[in-house]
Amino acid sequence: MYQVHTSQKAEQFLNKLDNHIRKRIEERLKRLSQNPIPADAKFIGRDEQNQKLFRYRIGNFRALYKVKDTEKIVLVAKIDKRPRVYDQ
């Protein structure tokens, strides 16, 4: 069982959304605690610390996250609409 943490940037984005959309996204992110790399997640590379980065599709939104296997943590770094999520 993994713990799912969201970054401050991801939390700020979620707080701007309507409640029903936010709840839908949060429910999908909770599923990552059971299976941190579901079949519909896509590996997109590695970060500076050599941790695997994934993209998770939630309707028109995308969540970028990394899995820290040793600590059993899924860190959701960014959530946004598809065209903007990959911008720095």
Secondary structure, 3 states (H helix, E strand, C coil): CCEEEECHHHHHHHHHCCHHHHHHHHHHHHHHHCCCCCCCEEEEEECCCCCEEEEEEECCEEEEEEEECCCCEEEEEEEEEHHHHCCC
